[in-house]
Amino acid sequence: MGLDLRGIKVAVIGGDKRDIYFMQDLVRMGADVTAVGFPACPELEQVHLAQNIKTALKNAQVVIFPMSGSDPNGNIKTLDDNCHIQLTASVAELIPPGTLVIIGFARDLMRNWADKYRWKLVEIGEMDSVAILNAIPSAEGAIQIAMEKLPITIHDSNSFVLGFGRLGKTLARMLRGIGAHVTVVARKRSDLARAFEMGYRPLVFTRLQQHVSEADIIFNTVPALVLDEKMLIAMKKDVLIVDLAAAPGGTDFVAANRLGVNAVLAPGLPGIVAPKTSGKILAQVIPQLILREIPQEYF
């Protein structure tokens, strides 16, 4: 028997195409779903589309923000170009204490409001059940970008993967599977040892500048500035950087533009390259969170 969300009022505040598929699953589970930031479409016929965030939040027991969260000013991504959503102090105070608030990655302003207004804030972006599965469309999308932008094949290329977390591991495996020479750049000795064991060339970050000129493609997964101007100067001129870290990424894009280095910031690929699959991932995780966090007597 499937999960039963009958009687639960859910507000979905902005998002991307994956959220359309996700909301369809919530409706199938019986949830009463209101959304803002989405255009009217046949896929959302059973979803209440609100005109603004205040209307969407009314009586919501669960508030779901995008996986990408917000920008530093609280602006939230939407699919409706005519709808601007910003999480401000006046909006935050409309969310009652005890409300379950779910987001991929929260910025400090949201964490501060969660403490102030005593929300049940849950960040799911780093949960293994989400991050490991999201690594698959992210890696596929990164390789797709490289294929479209490079005049060479991935096969026989020198591909550098910066960071060896969930995404780095999946990306390195896929790259090697299509014939790339994969160098894994990491800080931890354990990650470097694992990379060697898996057949990749391990490289510690402190030696990256000495070897970065060998790279045809650099895939960055590290959410910190690792590709600064000095590093960019040391690269070959026709290198491609695909930066998969959350905005602003781990690349000095201003310097890259000035130096003529082809660098692409590409966060949030799951919702772009595989929205249906990514929506199903959310539908596997979030309903169980809702049932765990909301006492049954409230619905």
C-alpha positions in Angstrom: 0.0 0.0 0.0 1.3 3.5 -0.9 1.9 6.4 1.5 -1.3 8.2 2.6 -1.1 12.0 2.8 -4.8 12.6 2.9 -5.7 15.7 4.9 -2.2 17.2 4.8 -2.0 20.8 3.3 1.3 21.3 1.4 2.6 24.6 0.0 5.2 24.3 -2.8 7.1 27.6 -3.1 8.8 27.9 -6.4 11.1 25.3 -8.0 11.8 23.8 -11.4 10.4 21.1 -13.7 11.2 18.3 -11.3 8.7 19.9 -8.9 5.9 19.5 -11.4 6.4 15.7 -11.4 6.9 15.7 -7.6 3.6 17.6 -7.0 1.8 15.0 -9.2 3.0 12.3 -6.8 1.9 14.3 -3.8 -1.6 14.6 -5.2 -1.7 10.9 -6.0 -0.9 10.3 -2.3 -3.8 12.4 -1.3 -2.1 15.7 -0.2 -3.9 19.0 -0.7 -1.2 20.9 -2.7 -1.0 24.6 -3.3 1.8 26.0 -5.4 3.2 29.4 -6.4 5.7 30.2 -9.2 4.3 27.7 -11.7 2.4 28.4 -14.9 -1.0 26.7 -15.4 -0.5 23.4 -17.3 -2.4 20.1 -17.7 0.1 18.3 -15.3 -0.9 20.6 -12.5 -4.7 20.5 -12.9 -5.2 19.1 -9.4 -2.8 21.6 -7.8 -4.1 24.9 -6.5 -2.0 27.6 -8.2 -1.7 30.7 -6.0 -1.0 34.2 -7.3 1.5 35.0 -4.5 3.5 33.5 -1.7 1.2 34.8 1.1 -1.8 33.1 -0.4 0.1 29.8 -1.0 1.3 29.7 2.7 -2.2 30.1 4.1 -3.1 27.1 6.4 -0.1 25.1 5.1 1.2 22.4 7.4 4.2 21.7 5.2 6.1 24.3 3.2 8.5 23.0 0.5 11.1 25.3 -1.0 13.3 24.4 -4.0 16.3 22.1 -3.8 18.4 25.1 -4.9 17.0 27.2 -2.0 17.2 30.9 -2.5 19.8 33.5 -3.5 21.5 35.6 -0.8 18.6 38.1 -1.0 15.9 35.5 -0.5 14.8 35.3 -4.2 13.5 32.0 -5.2 13.6 30.3 -8.6 10.2 30.0 -10.4 9.0 28.5 -13.7 6.5 31.4 -14.2 8.4 34.4 -15.6 5.6 36.6 -14.4 5.9 35.6 -10.8 8.6 36.9 -8.5 9.0 35.2 -5.2 11.2 36.6 -2.4 11.4 35.2 1.1 11.4 38.3 3.3 10.9 38.9 7.0 7.2 39.8 6.5 6.7 36.5 4.6 8.7 34.4 7.2 6.5 35.6 10.0 3.5 34.1 8.2 4.8 30.6 8.7 3.6 29.5 12.2 5.8 27.8 14.8 6.0 24.0 14.3 5.5 24.2 10.6 7.5 21.6 8.7 9.7 23.5 6.3 11.7 21.5 3.7 14.4 22.8 1.5 17.4 21.4 -0.4 20.0 23.8 1.0 19.1 26.7 3.4 21.1 29.9 3.6 21.8 31.6 6.9 18.8 34.0 6.6 16.4 31.0 6.4 18.1 29.2 9.3 17.9 32.3 11.4 14.2 32.7 10.7 13.7 29.0 11.4 15.2 29.6 14.9 13.2 32.8 15.4 9.8 31.4 14.4 10.5 27.8 15.6 9.9 26.0 12.3 10.9 22.4 11.8 13.5 23.1 9.2 14.8 20.1 7.3 17.5 20.4 4.7 17.4 17.4 2.4 20.2 18.3 -0.1 22.9 16.5 1.9 20.8 13.4 2.8 22.3 10.3 1.2 18.8 9.2 0.0 18.6 12.4 -2.1 22.3 13.3 -2.9 23.4 9.9 -4.1 20.5 9.5 -6.4 20.7 13.1 -7.6 24.4 12.5 -8.5 23.2 10.4 -11.4 21.4 13.1 -13.5 24.0 15.6 -12.4 26.8 13.5 -13.8 25.0 12.8 -17.0 24.1 16.4 -17.4 27.8 17.5 -16.8 29.0 15.0 -19.4 26.3 16.2 -21.8 27.5 19.8 -21.4 31.1 18.8 -22.1 30.1 16.8 -25.2 28.2 19.8 -26.6 30.9 22.4 -25.9 34.1 20.5 -26.8 35.5 19.8 -30.3 37.0 16.5 -28.9 35.5 13.3 -27.6 35.3 12.5 -23.9 37.0 9.3 -24.8 40.8 9.6 -24.5 40.4 13.1 -22.9 42.2 14.1 -19.7 39.3 14.7 -17.4 39.9 16.1 -13.9 37.2 15.6 -11.2 37.6 18.1 -8.3 36.2 16.6 -5.2 35.4 13.0 -4.5 32.1 13.1 -2.7 28.8 11.6 -3.8 28.8 13.4 -7.1 32.5 13.2 -7.7 32.4 9.4 -7.4 29.5 9.0 -9.8 31.0 11.4 -12.3 34.5 9.7 -12.2 32.9 6.3 -12.8 30.9 7.5 -15.8 33.8 9.3 -17.3 36.0 6.3 -17.1 33.2 4.2 -18.5 33.3 6.2 -21.8 37.1 6.0 -22.0 38.3 9.2 -20.3 41.6 9.3 -18.5 40.3 10.4 -15.1 42.3 12.3 -12.5 40.6 12.7 -9.1 41.6 15.7 -7.1 40.9 15.5 -3.4 42.2 16.6 0.0 41.6 13.6 2.2 44.1 10.7 2.1 41.2 8.3 2.3 39.6 9.7 -0.8 42.9 9.7 -2.7 43.5 6.0 -1.7 40.0 5.1 -2.8 40.4 6.9 -6.1 43.6 4.9 -6.7 41.9 1.7 -5.8 39.1 2.4 -8.3 41.6 3.0 -11.1 41.8 6.7 -11.3 44.9 8.9 -11.0 44.8 10.5 -7.5 46.0 14.1 -7.1 46.1 16.1 -3.9 44.8 19.6 -4.2 48.1 21.2 -3.2 49.6 19.8 -6.4 46.7 20.8 -8.7 48.4 23.9 -10.0 51.4 21.9 -11.1 49.3 19.5 -13.2 46.2 21.5 -14.2 47.7 22.3 -17.6 47.2 18.6 -18.5 43.4 18.8 -18.3 41.2 18.9 -21.3 38.1 19.1 -19.1 37.7 20.1 -15.4 34.6 19.1 -13.5 34.4 20.9 -10.2 32.1 19.7 -7.4 33.7 21.6 -4.5 31.6 24.5 -3.1 34.6 26.7 -2.5 36.9 28.8 -4.6 39.4 26.3 -5.9 39.9 27.5 -9.4 41.2 31.0 -8.8 43.0 33.3 -11.2 46.4 31.7 -10.6 44.9 28.3 -11.4 43.2 29.6 -14.5 46.4 31.1 -15.8 48.1 27.7 -15.5 45.5 25.9 -17.6 45.6 25.3 -21.3 43.7 27.9 -23.3 41.1 25.4 -24.8 40.2 23.8 -21.5 36.6 23.5 -20.5 35.5 24.0 -16.9 32.1 22.6 -15.9 31.4 23.8 -12.4 28.7 21.8 -10.6 28.9 23.4 -7.2 26.1 25.5 -5.9 26.2 29.2 -6.9 28.6 31.0 -7.0 30.5 27.8 -7.7 34.2 27.1 -7.1 35.6 29.1 -10.1 36.5 32.7 -10.4 34.2 33.3 -13.4 35.2 37.0 -13.7 38.8 36.1 -14.2 37.9 33.2 -16.5 36.0 35.5 -18.7 38.9 38.0 -18.8 41.4 35.3 -19.6 39.2 33.7 -22.2 38.8 30.4 -20.3 35.6 28.6 -21.2 33.8 28.1 -17.8 30.2 27.0 -17.3 28.4 27.2 -14.0 25.9 24.4 -14.0 24.2 23.8 -10.6 20.8 22.2 -10.4 21.2 19.9 -13.3 18.8 17.1 -12.0 15.9 19.5 -12.5 17.1 20.4 -16.0 18.3 17.2 -17.7 16.1 14.7 -16.0 13.1 16.4 -14.2 10.9 13.3 -14.1 13.6 11.1 -12.5 14.5 13.9 -10.1 10.9 14.5 -9.2 10.6 10.8 -8.4 13.6 11.0 -6.1 11.9 13.8 -4.1 8.7 11.7 -4.0 10.6 8.9 -2.4 12.0 11.0 0.4 9.7 14.0 1.2 6.4 12.1 1.9 8.1 9.9 4.4 9.6 13.0 6.1 6.1 14.5 6.3 4.6 11.4 7.9 7.5 11.2 10.3 7.4 14.9 11.4 3.6 15.6 11.5 1.6 13.9 14.2 -1.2 11.8 12.8 -3.9 13.6 14.8 -3.2 16.8 12.7 -4.6 15.3 9.5 
